[in-house]
Amino acid sequence: MARDAHDLHRLAQELAALTPEEHDRVLTEAARREVLRPPPSSFSPPVLSGGGVWVGGDLRRESMYGDDGG
């Protein structure tokens, strides 16, 4: 993990020096290790207001706005 700008620069240099195959392996391994953390307890998703309640019907763009998309 890069702790500061110097570490990040060093990691970028090492990544740039890899062969394309090594580069792909590193990125694949990094993606496998990616861990999603839960949002903080204070997080509240935004809630949109206004408009009416959807009561059914087609939600395709063409049906809502016509063929011109406007």
N, C-alpha and C positions, 0 to 999 in steps of 0.2 A: 504494500500500500504506500502511496506517495504521501509523505508526511509534510513536505514543503515543496516549493518551486524547484529546488535543486534535484530532489528525488524524482519529481515528475519529469523533468528534463532528461534525467538519466534513463528512466523507463522508456521515454519516447525514443531515445537514441537506440536502446536495445531492441525495441520493437521494429524500428526502421532497418536494423541490421539483419533481421531474420529473412530467410528465404520465403517465398510465397507459401510453401507448404507448411513451414514452421509457424508463419503468421496465422494461417488458417487454423492450425491446431491450437495455438494460444487463444485465439478468439472463441473457438468452440469450447475450450475448457473454461474460459472466463464466463461465457454465457451459461454453462452448466452450473457454475457456482453462484450465480446471481441469486440473491435471496431477497424476496420482497418482505419488507418490514411493515407491520401494521401501522396505520396512521396514529398520530398522537391522540391521547384521550380527549384533547380539547378540539379535535377536528370535527367540523360540522359541514357536510356537503351543502353547496348552495341550492336553494330552492327557488325556482322561478315562479313568479306570480303573474296574474293577468290572463286574459283569454278565457275561453269556456272549457268545459269538460269534454273530452273526446268521447263520442257516443258510438263510434264505429265508422267504418268506411275506409276507402282506399287511401293509403298514405303515400302513394307514388307522387313524385314531383309533378308529373304531367297532369295528374288528377287534381292536385291542389292549386297549381299555378297556370295550367294550360300549356300548350306546346312551346310557347316562347320562353318558359322558365322564369318569367318576370313577375 
